[in-house]
């Protein structure tokens, strides 16, 4: 068998170079124990961790007789340890993807330097000065591996890193972490200084036209022999594991493309180089096949790189730019053609081709440009934000804080554009009822947020608004606005007053009574009663039909009306309406109830509320008998009215038990379970068995959450209502399928949020789930969204019941693990007792990924500001020290101010900081 064949068989075998009945791992570990007298680890570590152990042992400094620390000795033991580390890497086929995931930068740097050394690359040699074609294949491959790792490490260091901090470490551990951090920074500094040389080395490698070879366990053993025993085999072209020219070029092209792409952020012309390399990588993959053993490229990431390069390198006159919206958007952003940009976003509200994350990133870029002094972009930002908001509304997502901020001062032009976006974002002929309801609810909420009646009229008179909302819904909206502000006097479509219709000539009383019994037209009923009361004042016309029945709880109030005509009219209208509802003639029932409501509104708030309750019950019946049969969800305003009834606390209002029962049944049918357990008044829960029952639906969720928390440590507990009713321990944990429990909790919460995306209780639970699974950016998003929805996007104070100390501490940990240390210090102020220790420790960090000193305006605690001043003085950072001093000097932070002034200053800074955080994470 040839040497090459032996190496390839050894590399692809699951038990390379080992005796029978023994795995390569056990063999290598036993060899290390025999040769170096190491203690056997228990349990056995994963293979890649052996590299760490071998190199750590080999690099331990020695101590001489005078107790002086000396460099690690170059003895047989240490040479064996280094060789064993190289053997493990050889077994892993020198796969940089595997090695980089498990080894730190210092360890991998040491490993590759040992590879260079054993491959006979003289120390201190500049790789750029070496002719790769003249070197032995394994030596050339060692140089390529080192330089590929160098530029990959530079690229990786430009990405934010989530650092895991498992609890409070001991001092010795902290020192070790700090030493490794400093060592990594020093290595990165050297790699960046040599980056240009590494790129030249790899570019030169692309010109090689011969196969290369990488060391295997067998070739490493040969190199470790005494020089006299080596017969020159390792110098030949067939020693080691063969890497074809195409495989080598594919790996090098991909790595060069990545570093060129990273450099393109400061030099746009370099994107052309990146594009060339990535597209060459695709060609090579198609040639060698994606299942190559020695060339592993993330093809999804490569596709993303290619698409990004295609966008970033397209010229303004290129026909290729028309291929995708991404190219068009990038071109319009670059040349300042913002009107066409708005046009694309408007069209995409129908086509839905752009991902929401991309739409948000374009808006963030526009905001940044506007904040840098380009005032012309304020209007464009509003237009793009409006397009995104309507897009979010149609997708069932919460409205972002940016829209609310830009809409603080609405005007005619903004309303006009908003209505244009809404109209062009929905095809009424093909839109689902669900989509129509979402749009209608959005327009109603916009109306309720406006104070200028002319702007309200612009919306309420628009064709889209009239089409989406029925007459009664528009009237209800006007009624809501009247409640909100007694001074508002809205002019609606003129309706003839109920008392303005003149009575006709008198006819026979018997004929009139017969017409009164048969008629279901409220206007005709009123006319007949006026004529009857004109003929005689002694009769009680509400008694002429035995079928006119009004519940006793209402009867006593109606019969207490002093005016005879009014009493008869109210009684008959209600009785006929209830009869029509019972026989499912909902159209006439609604007309009769509406007429009765208009009548009693003039003189009796109590009966007005009664009629509103009966109209609510009628609307429930109407939906359940109509659209509800096919499973279509009820309109959001109907759900709101049902909630309003369940929360009603108006005293002395006659209530029918059936209304409460139907309201609760309605909420159960449409899975509004969390509302029934969280927000229903305690009195109603105590007295109404139909409300007590739903407490079991949320209770089920609390059981799953409790099961989840039993296994997890307290740091990752998920909060839930009613969790305290379950035992604190479970005797037979082995019988619980915790994976199924976790999946169930996630599915329950996800489903709940699809029904009500603005429920802060559910948002907090979703955030806790992301926190427990180490998805800290997503956790922050939901913690902030929970605060936003219950505080009018932080314009009001977030309730301490929402932002508890536990929630704030988790937000602090999220920011810390995302390396946003200034945000950590600011959030420490939100705790009931300010955590100075954590704040000071965070401010000591110099590698922060947040805006640092630009956040100082959000700090209201003078002690923290004074510490910042000291810290910057100690570091010699004069400019930052002046910013901190300026923040301390604000008069509203003066310690001698009244407590009310200090609290107001804190609240203002909390609001601004949370809104700034929302911009980052929404």
Beta strands, then each sheet from edge to edge (+ up, - down):
strand 1: 62-63
strand 2: 69-70
strand 3: 212-214
strand 4: 241-243
sheet 1: 1+ 2-
sheet 2: 3+ 4-
end
